[in-house]
Amino acid sequence: DGGITQSPKYLFRKEGQNVTLSCEQNLNHDAMYWYRQDPGQGLRLIYYSQIVNDFQKGDIAEGYSVSREKKESFPLTVTSAQKNPTAFYLCASSKGGTSGGTYNEQFFGPGTRLTVL
Amino acid sequence: AQSVSQHNHHVILSEAASLELGCNYSYGGTVNLFWYVQYPGQHLQLLLKYFSGDPLVKGIKGFEAEFIKSKFSFNLRKPSVQWSDTAEYFCAVNRAGSSYKLIFGSGTRLLVRP
């Protein structure tokens, strides 16, 4: 059963702590993405990776870090430097490549809701 | 910078009413266009997409959207909504061939009253 899994579903963090959100895909997709969703703001891109061992900052990368050591995994670390980390975090993947079209269609995981106490 | 505008933030309709949600984008080149839907408690899922060809695209659950290049618009329509269409709808745009980035609109919350 192909898809994207994110864990945990809910995460609570104390101020000043780093926390890592997991994202795994078995779709054999090259590209993976992290978004942050806040009410009334849609989805904003945090980081994306087009290929293993390579990633680029998105629009709101400050206070976040990622790694892409394996094709199927793209974990996101929310660091203590992130000023307002409470949000819903979505991971996505796509086939990738520069052909455009269907290769840019993104598939989303179920999300992780992070709350800072 | 590229942007996507969804002008209706909240829409309330009765069942069987017709739906049209607006989406406008700012990029002037070739684009890929998407509508995603997020039902309460569920994954964000693709409703329909436009890459090229016929500007009127049909998606799942009776939804359709029309790409009007001259107006930079990709409005979502459904002739008769159902209570189960209650969800949040997101328009997204991607610059074809040059970037992986999807730019999302701020979303429209649709409530369908039975």
Interface residues (C-beta under 8 A of the other chain):
Chain A: A31 Y33 Y35 G40 Q41 G42 L43 R44 L45 Y48 Q50 G58 L90 S94 G96 T98 S99 G100 G101 T102 N104 E105 Q106 F107 F108 G109 P110 G111
Chain B: V4 Q6 H9 N32 F34 Y36 Q42 H43 L44 Q45 L46 K49 F51 S52 F90 A92 N94 A96 G97 S98 Y100 K101 L102 F104 G105 S106 G107
